[in-house]
Amino acid sequence: MPTRDFYDLLGVQRDASEAEIKKAYRALAREHHPDVNADKSAAEHRFKEINEAYAVLSDRRKRDTYDRYGTAAPGGNGGFADFGGFAGGFGDIFDMFFNEPRSATAQRRAGPSRGSDLRYDMEIRLEEAFAGATKEITFEHLATCTVCSGSGAEPGTLIVRCDRCGGSGVMRHVRQTPFGQFATQSACTTCMGQGQVAQKPCRACQGHGRAQTQRTLSVRVPAGVDEGSRIRIAGGGEAGGYGGPQGDLYVYLSIRPHAEFRRDGADTLAEVVVSFPQAALGAQINVASLEGDLPLTLAPGTQSGTTHRLRGHGMPSVRGAQRGDHIVTVHVAVPSKLTHRQRELLEEYARAGGDHIDEEKSFFERVKDAFRPD
């Protein structure tokens, strides 16, 4: 996916050297080049991703920025990492690897291109992950120019044939090599492979057909999402080039730590403090949970550290499956200060043998007793 980490795309560690990055890139580029794959559309998409990753990681300045902000653009776009925008054709890939030009017939004229996918990082509260929420986000992205409707031409002017390439969208280059004369083609740099240009470029977008603009979206966060969950909004990314489809928006979620509860998968964990009489005599208490207070029965003689599992009161599942549990750990509080009467009662309790701990003999002690002579 375009939203994958660039290091992951190339299959290298974050501390990889320039030589390791170049080696990994060359191997992947050979494997996924469109000319050597039956599914050319998928190969082109994968090839673009690889080139985007290499273009950033092979440039020290861009790599430093990417490591710091998660995007190759300094400062980012309000939490975004732009994973698209690969420019250039595949014409000279064989030149790069083998110092051999491709045949002139192998080049294709450029067409509409899909817009870049965008990433937005959003933090939510644990309560919102439990119940679901609708969040509003605002971000900058490339949108179809509203003045020229994406044509790149000033309204009232024409789109004309490119004079430089004669409307073919490609430029032909002939090179003399020790093996003879070879011809290659590359996209025309004037019309960017389209074969046509605006007679007068649009003043709003300078002829690009797209312009930076602000957009606000409502994002529905389903109940039960976890740390690292991803929400895909189809068509929420940047506008495509030359009438191409829009990219997608990927919202990555992180969950803010909670003051009372922790999460373990689908289960929620909490702690409750009870008094010595409640633990010794047993009691009916209420414990907090994400859905409100829940009743909990303490058996007489409850020990500190005892856990109670309240089934079905944990996190819901985004797939509608059974809910997790709410696990409560009980801690018995020891008072730091006593009134005179409380002290008297505890001393009376101690004199009555209340301070004696009757521990059951261990298994090995019972075995020794069985073989001890009478």
C-alpha positions, 0 to 999 in steps of 0.5 A: 500500500502507498501508506506503508513505511518507506523502509518497509517498502524496500525491505531494509532496516531504518539504519540501513546504509546508502549502499544497502538501500540502493541494492534493495531498490535495484532488486525490487525495481527489476522484479516489479518493472511493468515490462516484465510483469503480466499484470502491468497495472499492478506492476506500475502501481508497485513500481511507483511505490518503490521509486517514491521510497527510493527517491526519499531514502536515497537523498540524505536531506529528504531521508532526515526529514522523513525520519523526523516527520514521517513525510519528505515535505518539511513540517508535513501537512498537519499530520499527513505523510504524502505517499504519492506524486511519483513523476516520470516514466519508466523509459530509462530503467534499463539504462540505469541497470544495464546501460542499455536503452530500451527500444522506441516502441516500448514507451507509452504516452502518459495518461490520467494518473491517480491522485496521491494517498494521504495519511492522517494521524488522529488520537482518540480517548479510550471512551471513544474507542469503546463507544465509537465517535464521529470526529471532524478533521481539517487538512491541506491537500491537492484538489482539482482547480475550481477555476479551470476544472482541472484542464490547466487552461485559463477559462475561455482559452484552448488546449492545443497540441504540444509543439515540442513533441508534435502531440505524441507526448514523447521525445525520441533520443538517439545514442551511439554506443559501442554496439551500434546506434540505439534509440530511446524515448522519454516523456516530453518535458513540456507537456509531461507526456500528454501531447497537448498543452494549455494555450494560456495556463490557468492563473489559479493553478499555473496550468497544473490543473490542481491547487492546494486547498483546505478540506474538512471531513467527518470521520466515523470511528467505529466502536472497538477500534484498537491502537494502530487501527486504520480507517480508509476513506475512499476518494479522500486523498489528493485529486488525480492528474489529467482527469485521473481518480482521486487517491484515498485518505487513511486515518491512523488511530492512537488511543490516549492513556486512561487515568483509571483503565488499561486495555488488554486486547478486548479486555479492560483492566481496573483496580479497586481498593476495599477496606479490611472489614469489606475483605474479611466479612464480604461485601457488595460494592460498585466498580467503575467501568467504561459503561458505568458502575457495575456491581461486584460481590466480594466473598468473605475472606477476600485477599489483596490481589484477588481478580474478578472477571466481569464477563461481557463488560469489556471492549466491543468488537469492530466485527460485531463479535462477542465483547471482552471482559472487565477484569478488576483487581482488589486491593485491601487498604491498611489504615495509616491512622486509627481512632482510639476506639478502632485501636482498642477493637483491633487489639481485642481482635489480636488478643482473641487470636486474630493476628495468627495466620493459620497456613495450611502445611505444604505438600512436602511437609505432609509427606514428611509427617506421613513417614515420621515415626509415632 
